[in-house]
C-alpha cells in the first residue's frame, strides 16, 4: 500500500454528512422553539375545540348521512391532524430553506466543507420529518384526550400524517431553492394551501362538493392523507385496504419525486452561489 493511500481520509457516509445538517437545524430550533409553540400546537387545538365542539354540536343535531353516524368532532379531528402537518411542513420548507440559501447563506458555508447539496437537502428533510412527528404526536394526544378518535389505530395515523406533510415539504423545498426572495411564498399559502385546507375533506366530505369540483380534490395530496388518517382513526381502514394502499403510494411517490427534485435544485443553487 502506498503512502498516499495510507493517508487518504475516510469518506463519511451520506447518513453522517446529512446528519450534520440535521444537527444544525435541531440546534437552531432549540433556540427558537418557543415562538413556534402556539402555531404548531395551540392553533390546531383551538380549531378542534371551536369547530368540533362548537360548530359540531349544531352539525350533530341534524345528522348527515354522508357522515355515517360519526360525530362531527370525530370526523374533523383526522382532517385537522393531516392539515396541521401540511401547514407546518410547508412553512419549514420555505422561509428556513430560503434563509439558509439566501439570507445567512449557511448552506453555502456547509457546501464549502465536505458536505454536498444532497446532504443539505436530505438533512433538512430529516429535520422536517422529526418536526412533523413531534407536532403530530402531541396533537394526537390532544385528540385522544378530547375523545375524538374511535380506534387505537391513531398510532399509525401519525406516520401517515407525517408522510402527508412531507408530500408538501419536498416539492416546496425544491421550489424554494429556485427563489431569491420570499415574494411568491404568500401565493403558495394563499392560493395553494388555504384552498386545499378547505376543500380536501378536512371540514366536510368531498362528496358534498359540486360534481365538477370533486376531481380537483382528488389531485390534492392532502385529500389522500386525510382519507387514510380518517380511516385509521375511525377504525374503518379494513373496509377498503387497497384504496388506502393507493393513497399511501401516491403520497410516497410525491414525496420521493419531490426529494429528488429538491436535491437537484439545491445542488444547482449552491453551485451558482
KEKE-3310 file (N, C-alpha, C; in steps of 0.2 Angstrom, whole numbers, plus 5000, padded with zeros to 4 digits):
npx = (5004:5003:5010:5002:4989:4988:4987:4975:4960:4946:4930:4915:4899:4884:4873:4879:4885:4873:4867:4874:4869:4856:4858:4862:4850:4842:4849:4847:4833:4831:4834:4824:4812:4801:4794:4787:4777:4764:4758:4761:4755:4745:4735:4730:4723:4714:4706:4701:4693:4684:4678:4675:4668:4661:4654:4652:4642:4630:4630:4629:4616:4608:4609:4620:4619:4630:4641:4639:4635:4645:4651:4653:4665:4673:4674:4681:4693:4704:4706:4711:4722:4730:4730:4736:4749:4753:4753:4763:4774:4775:4779:4791:4798:4800:4803:4814:4823:4825:4831:4844:4849:4849:4849:4857:4866:4870:4870:4878:4890:4891:4892:4905:4913:4916:4903:4889:4877:4867:4867:4863:4850:4844:4847:4839:4826:4826:4826:4813:4805:4806:4802:4788:4784:4785:4775:4764:4762:4760:4748:4740:4739:4731:4720:4716:4714:4702:4693:4691:4694:4690:4697:4712:4721:4725:4739:4745:4741:4747:4761:4756:4751:4762:4769:4760:4763:4776:4774:4771:4781:4793:4792:4789:4801:4810:4805:4808:4822:4824:4822:4825:4819:4806:4794:4785:4780:4769:4759:4759:4754:4742:4734:4736:4739:4729:4716:4717:4717:4703:4695:4698:4693:4694:4685:4673:4665:4671:4662:4651:4655:4652:4649:4658:4669:4675:4684:4695:4699:4703:4716:4723:4737:4734:4721:4722:4730:4721:4711:4716:4721:4709:4702:4710:4708:4695:4694:4690:4699:4700:4690:4692:4706:4714:4712:4716:4730:4733:4732:4742:4753:4753:4756:4769:4775:4775:4782:4795:4798:4798:4808:4820:4819:4822:4835:4841:4839:4844:4857:4861:4858:4868:4879:4878:4879)
npy = (4994:5011:5026:5037:5031:5027:5038:5044:5052:5044:5043:5050:5043:5045:5046:5051:5064:5070:5070:5080:5092:5090:5091:5104:5111:5106:5112:5125:5126:5123:5135:5143:5138:5142:5152:5145:5137:5140:5141:5129:5120:5126:5133:5122:5115:5124:5125:5112:5113:5124:5121:5108:5105:5116:5122:5109:5104:5109:5103:5090:5089:5088:5075:5070:5060:5057:5057:5045:5042:5046:5057:5075:5080:5069:5066:5078:5079:5069:5076:5088:5084:5079:5091:5101:5096:5097:5111:5115:5108:5114:5128:5125:5121:5133:5147:5144:5137:5146:5156:5149:5148:5160:5172:5171:5162:5150:5137:5138:5139:5127:5119:5122:5114:5096:5093:5091:5097:5087:5082:5093:5095:5082:5082:5093:5088:5077:5083:5090:5079:5074:5086:5086:5074:5076:5087:5080:5070:5076:5083:5072:5066:5076:5075:5062:5064:5072:5063:5061:5051:5035:5023:5013:5014:5026:5028:5024:5033:5045:5043:5042:5055:5062:5058:5064:5078:5078:5076:5088:5096:5092:5095:5109:5113:5111:5120:5132:5133:5138:5152:5169:5178:5180:5183:5175:5166:5169:5168:5154:5150:5157:5154:5141:5132:5136:5135:5120:5116:5119:5112:5099:5088:5090:5098:5094:5081:5077:5073:5081:5092:5101:5091:5093:5098:5089:5080:5089:5089:5076:5077:5083:5081:5082:5077:5063:5060:5064:5055:5042:5044:5047:5035:5026:5032:5031:5018:5011:5006:4994:4991:4996:4991:4991:5003:5012:5008:5013:5027:5029:5025:5035:5047:5043:5043:5056:5062:5056:5059:5073:5075:5070:5081:5092:5089:5091:5104:5111:5108:5113:5127:5129:5128:5139:5149)
npz = (5000:4996:5002:5000:4999:5012:5019:5015:5018:5026:5018:5024:5027:5018:5027:5038:5034:5030:5043:5049:5044:5049:5063:5064:5061:5071:5083:5080:5081:5094:5100:5096:5098:5106:5100:5090:5097:5099:5086:5081:5090:5098:5089:5081:5091:5096:5084:5084:5095:5093:5081:5081:5094:5095:5083:5079:5088:5083:5070:5073:5078:5067:5059:5046:5032:5025:5034:5041:5054:5062:5074:5073:5078:5078:5065:5060:5067:5062:5049:5053:5059:5049:5040:5048:5049:5036:5035:5044:5038:5026:5029:5035:5024:5017:5022:5032:5023:5012:5020:5023:5011:5005:5014:5026:5021:5026:5021:5010:5016:5022:5011:5007:5014:5017:5015:5004:4991:4991:5004:5011:5007:5011:5024:5029:5025:5034:5046:5045:5045:5058:5065:5061:5066:5080:5082:5076:5085:5098:5095:5092:5104:5111:5103:5107:5121:5120:5116:5103:5094:5087:5087:5092:5082:5079:5082:5071:5062:5064:5058:5045:5043:5044:5033:5024:5026:5022:5008:5004:5008:5002:4987:4989:4995:4984:4975:4983:4983:4971:4972:4975:4983:4996:4990:4982:4991:4999:4989:4987:5000:5001:4989:4986:4998:5007:5000:4998:5011:5015:5005:5004:5011:5024:5033:5028:5019:5003:4995:4996:4989:4973:4958:4948:4954:4962:4956:4957:4970:4972:4966:4976:4987:5001:5002:5000:5011:5022:5019:5023:5036:5042:5040:5048:5061:5063:5063:5051:5042:5037:5028:5015:5010:4999:4993:5002:5002:4989:4991:5000:4992:4982:4990:4994:4982:4978:4988:4987:4973:4975:4984:4976:4967:4975:4980:4968:4964:4975:4975:4962:4965:4975:4968:4959:4968)
capx = (5000:5007:5009:4996:4983:4988:4985:4969:4955:4940:4925:4910:4893:4879:4869:4883:4885:4866:4866:4877:4864:4850:4860:4862:4843:4840:4851:4844:4826:4832:4834:4818:4805:4796:4790:4783:4773:4757:4756:4761:4750:4739:4730:4726:4719:4708:4702:4697:4688:4679:4674:4672:4664:4657:4650:4650:4635:4624:4630:4626:4608:4605:4614:4621:4620:4637:4645:4638:4634:4651:4651:4657:4672:4677:4676:4685:4700:4709:4707:4715:4729:4734:4731:4741:4756:4754:4755:4770:4779:4776:4782:4798:4801:4800:4807:4821:4827:4827:4836:4850:4852:4850:4850:4863:4870:4873:4870:4884:4896:4891:4895:4912:4916:4915:4896:4886:4870:4862:4867:4859:4843:4842:4847:4833:4820:4826:4823:4806:4801:4806:4797:4781:4782:4783:4769:4758:4761:4757:4741:4736:4737:4726:4714:4714:4711:4696:4689:4689:4696:4687:4702:4719:4725:4728:4746:4748:4738:4753:4766:4753:4750:4769:4770:4756:4767:4782:4772:4771:4788:4799:4791:4790:4808:4813:4804:4811:4829:4825:4820:4829:4815:4800:4788:4780:4778:4762:4754:4758:4750:4735:4731:4738:4737:4722:4710:4717:4714:4696:4692:4701:4689:4696:4679:4667:4666:4672:4655:4647:4656:4649:4652:4664:4675:4677:4691:4701:4700:4707:4723:4727:4740:4730:4715:4725:4732:4716:4707:4719:4721:4702:4700:4713:4706:4688:4694:4687:4704:4700:4684:4695:4713:4718:4711:4721:4737:4734:4733:4749:4758:4753:4760:4776:4778:4775:4787:4801:4799:4800:4815:4824:4820:4825:4842:4844:4838:4848:4864:4862:4859:4874:4885:4878:4880)
capy = (5000:5017:5031:5041:5028:5026:5045:5047:5052:5040:5047:5049:5040:5051:5047:5055:5070:5073:5071:5087:5097:5089:5093:5111:5113:5105:5116:5131:5126:5124:5142:5147:5134:5145:5156:5141:5133:5142:5140:5121:5116:5129:5134:5116:5113:5129:5123:5106:5114:5128:5118:5101:5105:5122:5121:5102:5102:5110:5098:5083:5089:5086:5071:5070:5053:5056:5056:5038:5041:5048:5064:5079:5081:5063:5067:5083:5078:5067:5081:5093:5082:5079:5098:5104:5094:5100:5118:5115:5106:5120:5133:5123:5121:5139:5153:5142:5135:5152:5159:5146:5149:5167:5177:5170:5158:5145:5131:5139:5138:5120:5117:5124:5108:5090:5092:5092:5099:5081:5082:5099:5093:5076:5084:5097:5083:5073:5088:5092:5073:5074:5091:5084:5069:5079:5090:5076:5066:5080:5084:5066:5066:5081:5071:5056:5067:5075:5058:5062:5045:5029:5017:5014:5014:5033:5027:5023:5039:5050:5042:5044:5062:5065:5057:5069:5084:5078:5076:5095:5099:5091:5099:5116:5114:5111:5127:5137:5133:5142:5158:5174:5182:5176:5186:5170:5161:5171:5165:5147:5149:5160:5151:5134:5128:5138:5131:5113:5115:5120:5108:5092:5084:5092:5100:5091:5076:5080:5071:5087:5097:5100:5085:5095:5100:5083:5078:5093:5087:5070:5079:5085:5076:5082:5073:5057:5059:5064:5049:5037:5046:5046:5028:5024:5034:5028:5010:5008:5005:4987:4991:4997:4992:4993:5010:5015:5007:5018:5034:5029:5025:5042:5051:5041:5045:5063:5064:5054:5064:5080:5074:5070:5087:5096:5088:5094:5111:5114:5107:5118:5133:5130:5129:5145:5154)
capz = (5000:4995:5007:4998:5001:5019:5022:5012:5023:5025:5017:5028:5024:5017:5033:5043:5032:5031:5050:5052:5043:5054:5069:5063:5061:5078:5087:5078:5083:5101:5102:5093:5098:5110:5095:5086:5101:5098:5079:5080:5094:5100:5084:5079:5097:5096:5078:5086:5100:5091:5075:5083:5099:5095:5077:5079:5091:5078:5065:5076:5079:5061:5056:5039:5030:5022:5040:5043:5061:5065:5077:5069:5080:5076:5058:5059:5070:5057:5044:5056:5061:5042:5038:5053:5047:5029:5035:5047:5033:5021:5032:5036:5018:5013:5025:5034:5017:5009:5024:5023:5004:5003:5019:5030:5017:5030:5017:5006:5021:5023:5004:5007:5018:5013:5014:4997:4991:4993:5011:5013:5006:5015:5031:5030:5025:5040:5051:5044:5047:5065:5067:5060:5071:5086:5081:5076:5091:5103:5093:5093:5112:5112:5101:5112:5127:5119:5114:5096:5090:5088:5086:5094:5076:5078:5082:5064:5059:5065:5052:5038:5043:5043:5026:5020:5027:5018:5001:5003:5010:4997:4981:4990:4996:4978:4973:4987:4981:4964:4973:4979:4988:4998:4987:4980:4997:5000:4984:4989:5006:5000:4983:4986:5004:5010:4997:4999:5018:5015:5001:5003:5015:5031:5036:5026:5014:4997:4991:4997:4984:4966:4955:4944:4958:4966:4954:4959:4977:4971:4965:4982:4992:5007:5002:5000:5018:5026:5019:5026:5043:5045:5041:5054:5067:5064:5063:5045:5037:5034:5023:5008:5011:4993:4992:5007:4999:4984:4994:5003:4986:4979:4994:4994:4975:4978:4992:4984:4967:4977:4987:4971:4964:4980:4979:4961:4964:4980:4972:4957:4968:4979:4963:4956:4973)
cpx = (5004:5005:5003:4989:4982:4985:4978:4963:4949:4934:4919:4904:4888:4875:4873:4883:4878:4865:4869:4872:4858:4852:4860:4854:4840:4842:4848:4837:4826:4832:4828:4812:4800:4791:4785:4777:4766:4754:4756:4756:4744:4733:4726:4721:4713:4704:4698:4692:4683:4675:4671:4667:4659:4652:4648:4643:4629:4624:4627:4619:4605:4609:4614:4623:4627:4642:4644:4638:4640:4649:4655:4664:4676:4679:4681:4692:4705:4711:4712:4722:4733:4735:4736:4748:4758:4756:4762:4775:4780:4780:4790:4802:4802:4805:4814:4825:4829:4832:4843:4853:4853:4852:4856:4868:4874:4874:4876:4890:4897:4894:4902:4916:4914:4907:4894:4879:4865:4862:4863:4852:4840:4842:4841:4827:4820:4823:4816:4802:4801:4801:4790:4779:4781:4777:4763:4757:4758:4749:4737:4734:4732:4719:4711:4711:4704:4691:4687:4692:4692:4691:4709:4724:4727:4736:4749:4746:4744:4758:4763:4752:4757:4771:4766:4760:4773:4780:4771:4778:4793:4798:4792:4797:4812:4812:4807:4818:4830:4823:4825:4826:4809:4794:4783:4777:4770:4757:4753:4753:4743:4731:4732:4735:4731:4716:4711:4715:4707:4693:4695:4699:4691:4689:4673:4669:4667:4665:4650:4649:4652:4653:4659:4670:4678:4684:4697:4703:4705:4714:4727:4730:4736:4724:4717:4727:4726:4712:4710:4719:4714:4700:4704:4710:4699:4688:4691:4692:4703:4694:4687:4702:4717:4717:4716:4728:4738:4735:4740:4754:4758:4757:4767:4779:4779:4781:4794:4803:4801:4807:4821:4825:4823:4832:4845:4844:4843:4855:4865:4863:4865:4880:4884:4880:4874)
cpy = (5006:5022:5036:5038:5027:5032:5047:5046:5047:5045:5045:5047:5046:5052:5052:5062:5074:5075:5078:5092:5096:5092:5101:5114:5112:5110:5123:5131:5126:5131:5146:5144:5137:5149:5152:5137:5134:5140:5132:5118:5119:5130:5128:5114:5118:5127:5117:5108:5118:5125:5111:5101:5111:5121:5113:5100:5104:5105:5092:5083:5087:5082:5070:5062:5051:5054:5049:5037:5043:5055:5068:5080:5075:5063:5072:5082:5075:5072:5086:5091:5082:5087:5102:5103:5097:5107:5119:5113:5111:5126:5131:5122:5127:5144:5150:5140:5141:5156:5156:5147:5156:5172:5176:5165:5152:5138:5132:5137:5130:5116:5118:5118:5102:5089:5094:5095:5093:5081:5087:5097:5087:5078:5088:5092:5079:5077:5089:5085:5073:5080:5089:5079:5071:5083:5086:5071:5069:5081:5078:5064:5070:5077:5066:5059:5070:5070:5058:5057:5039:5023:5019:5015:5021:5033:5027:5029:5044:5049:5044:5052:5065:5064:5062:5076:5084:5078:5083:5098:5098:5095:5106:5118:5115:5118:5133:5138:5137:5150:5162:5178:5178:5179:5181:5165:5163:5168:5157:5146:5151:5156:5144:5130:5130:5134:5123:5112:5115:5115:5101:5087:5085:5093:5097:5086:5079:5078:5077:5093:5096:5095:5087:5097:5094:5080:5082:5091:5081:5071:5081:5080:5076:5077:5065:5055:5059:5058:5043:5038:5045:5039:5025:5026:5032:5021:5007:5006:4998:4986:4991:4997:4993:5000:5014:5014:5012:5025:5034:5029:5032:5047:5049:5043:5052:5065:5062:5058:5071:5080:5074:5077:5092:5095:5091:5101:5115:5113:5112:5125:5134:5131:5136:5151:5159)
cpz = (5000:5001:5006:5000:5008:5022:5020:5017:5021:5024:5021:5024:5023:5023:5038:5041:5032:5038:5052:5050:5048:5060:5069:5064:5068:5083:5086:5081:5091:5104:5100:5094:5101:5105:5091:5090:5099:5091:5078:5084:5096:5095:5082:5085:5097:5090:5080:5091:5097:5086:5077:5089:5099:5089:5077:5083:5087:5072:5067:5077:5073:5057:5049:5037:5028:5028:5043:5050:5065:5068:5073:5071:5078:5068:5056:5062:5065:5052:5047:5058:5054:5040:5042:5051:5040:5030:5039:5042:5028:5023:5033:5030:5014:5017:5028:5028:5014:5013:5023:5016:5002:5008:5023:5027:5021:5026:5012:5010:5022:5016:5003:5011:5014:5012:5006:4997:4993:5000:5014:5013:5010:5022:5033:5030:5031:5046:5051:5047:5055:5068:5067:5065:5078:5087:5081:5082:5097:5101:5093:5100:5114:5109:5105:5118:5126:5117:5107:5091:5092:5089:5089:5088:5074:5079:5075:5060:5059:5059:5046:5038:5042:5036:5022:5020:5022:5010:4999:5003:5005:4991:4983:4992:4989:4974:4976:4985:4974:4966:4976:4984:4990:4995:4985:4985:4999:4996:4985:4995:5004:4995:4983:4992:5007:5007:4998:5007:5019:5011:4999:5008:5022:5035:5034:5020:5007:4992:4991:4992:4977:4963:4951:4948:4962:4963:4956:4966:4976:4970:4970:4986:4999:5008:5003:5008:5022:5025:5023:5034:5046:5045:5046:5060:5068:5064:5057:5040:5033:5029:5016:5009:5005:4991:4996:5005:4993:4986:4996:4997:4983:4983:4994:4987:4975:4982:4989:4978:4970:4980:4981:4968:4968:4980:4973:4962:4969:4978:4967:4960:4972:4974:4960:4961:4974)
residu = (UNK:UNK:UNK:UNK:UNK:UNK:UNK:UNK:UNK:UNK:UNK:UNK:UNK:UNK:UNK:UNK:UNK:UNK:UNK:UNK:UNK:UNK:UNK:UNK:UNK:UNK:UNK:UNK:UNK:UNK:UNK:UNK:UNK:UNK:UNK:UNK:UNK:UNK:UNK:UNK:UNK:UNK:UNK:UNK:UNK:UNK:UNK:UNK:UNK:UNK:UNK:UNK:UNK:UNK:UNK:UNK:UNK:UNK:UNK:UNK:UNK:UNK:UNK:UNK:UNK:UNK:UNK:UNK:UNK:UNK:UNK:UNK:UNK:UNK:UNK:UNK:UNK:UNK:UNK:UNK:UNK:UNK:UNK:UNK:UNK:UNK:UNK:UNK:UNK:UNK:UNK:UNK:UNK:UNK:UNK:UNK:UNK:UNK:UNK:UNK:UNK:UNK:UNK:UNK:UNK:UNK:UNK:UNK:UNK:UNK:UNK:UNK:UNK:UNK:UNK:UNK:UNK:UNK:UNK:UNK:UNK:UNK:UNK:UNK:UNK:UNK:UNK:UNK:UNK:UNK:UNK:UNK:UNK:UNK:UNK:UNK:UNK:UNK:UNK:UNK:UNK:UNK:UNK:UNK:UNK:UNK:UNK:UNK:UNK:UNK:UNK:UNK:UNK:UNK:UNK:UNK:UNK:UNK:UNK:UNK:UNK:UNK:UNK:UNK:UNK:UNK:UNK:UNK:UNK:UNK:UNK:UNK:UNK:UNK:UNK:UNK:UNK:UNK:UNK:UNK:UNK:UNK:UNK:UNK:UNK:UNK:UNK:UNK:UNK:UNK:UNK:UNK:UNK:UNK:UNK:UNK:UNK:UNK:UNK:UNK:UNK:UNK:UNK:UNK:UNK:UNK:UNK:UNK:UNK:UNK:UNK:UNK:UNK:UNK:UNK:UNK:UNK:UNK:UNK:UNK:UNK:UNK:UNK:UNK:UNK:UNK:UNK:UNK:UNK:UNK:UNK:UNK:UNK:UNK:UNK:UNK:UNK:UNK:UNK:UNK:UNK:UNK:UNK:UNK:UNK:UNK:UNK:UNK:UNK:UNK:UNK:UNK:UNK:UNK:UNK:UNK:UNK:UNK:UNK:UNK:UNK:UNK:UNK:UNK:UNK:UNK:UNK:UNK:UNK:UNK:UNK:UNK:UNK)
# end
